[in-house]
């Protein structure tokens, strides 16, 4: 997945800071501007230093952690959002076949990265718990206005977006977020947490370096409490404080990632949210488009990256 990597910063999808806190659409209306921006693997021009040269000698903490969504990531939509088996059987077959190929390819990339190129644990039984813990930590830190914590657990693009939301929040508002329960629906195998995608790839030219991205579908009921206080310096509500409580049922596709640079781990972080793959993307994205030869697919991918 080959020489230079363009490093966009951004997020996408299912809960966005709106008003005092998040509402169930997720952290990014501003993420629309980043949608579709992915890693660029075009060879560098002669005038540009290689990615290896640019990062050589940098401290682990200074290296970028926001590389973007791995190209060719397929996010299976909810059952209700899939084409109908009866009215659009061809579209439904294409979505199911594309998902199956992506599922097999993901497993192959994971085995290649963890077992052949490195000696890393697969962590298959822990993936959902990583997503649940990071989601809870992120929302709690955002509610509390804990910017250092957000920078610790979120990738750069998401951390910047959430920090801006905190800084713009009125000083007279106290916000509390709480996960009430997971909604055990078929879309999450009746657990509330389901791994939709798990992909990994090494970073070319940098030994023992790579990225692993996991997409976890989370169905949950969340509560947000907003309290208007009289004295911002005390930060304690009084009997006269105005309290607003809002509960919502949410479906999120949370992207978490793990980066390694020169055999040093940067740990698991939240990249952001992502929307499920649409039918149009499944038909027209060069990674999924049917009927292409390997050369034609490669040319379309190069053209899309050059835009």
DAHUBEL-V985299 format. One record per backbone hydrogen bond with DSSP energy under -0.5 kcal/mol. NH is the residue of the N-H (numbers start at 1). CO is the residue of the C=O. If there is no record, write none. Layout:
# DAHUBEL-V985299
[[NH:CO] [NH:CO]]
This chain:
# DAHUBEL-V985299
[[3:41] [4:42] [6:4] [8:6] [12:273] [15:25] [16:23] [16:26] [18:16] [18:21] [21:18] [23:16] [25:23] [26:14] [26:23] [28:26] [32:29] [33:30] [34:31] [35:31] [35:32] [37:34] [38:36] [39:69] [41:39] [48:45] [54:50] [55:51] [56:52] [58:55] [62:59] [63:59] [63:60] [67:65] [69:37] [73:70] [75:73] [76:74] [81:78] [82:78] [82:79] [88:84] [92:88] [93:89] [94:90] [95:91] [96:92] [97:93] [98:94] [99:95] [100:96] [101:97] [102:98] [103:99] [104:100] [105:101] [106:102] [107:103] [108:104] [109:105] [110:106] [111:107] [112:108] [113:109] [114:110] [115:111] [116:111] [117:112] [120:114] [120:118] [126:123] [127:123] [130:126] [131:127] [132:128] [133:129] [134:130] [135:131] [136:132] [137:133] [138:134] [139:135] [140:136] [141:137] [142:138] [143:139] [144:140] [145:141] [146:141] [147:145] [150:146] [151:147] [152:148] [153:149] [154:150] [155:270] [159:155] [160:156] [161:157] [162:158] [163:159] [164:160] [165:161] [166:162] [167:163] [168:164] [169:166] [173:170] [174:227] [175:143] [176:225] [178:223] [180:178] [180:221] [181:221] [183:219] [184:182] [185:183] [188:185] [189:186] [190:185] [191:188] [193:188] [194:217] [196:194] [196:215] [197:215] [199:213] [201:211] [203:209] [204:202] [206:203] [207:205] [209:206] [210:260] [211:201] [212:258] [213:199] [214:256] [215:197] [216:214] [216:254] [217:194] [217:215] [218:216] [218:252] [219:192] [220:218] [220:250] [221:181] [222:220] [222:248] [223:178] [224:246] [225:176] [226:224] [226:244] [227:174] [228:242] [229:172] [229:227] [232:230] [234:231] [235:231] [241:238] [242:228] [243:241] [244:226] [246:224] [248:222] [250:220] [250:248] [252:218] [254:216] [254:252] [255:272] [256:214] [256:254] [257:269] [258:212] [259:267] [260:210] [261:264] [263:208] [264:261] [266:259] [269:257] [270:153] [271:255] [271:269] [272:255] [273:12] [274:253] [277:75] [282:278] [283:279] [284:280] [285:281] [288:285] [289:285] [292:289] [297:293] [298:294] [299:295] [300:296] [301:297] [302:298] [303:299] [304:300] [305:301] [306:302] [307:303] [307:304]]
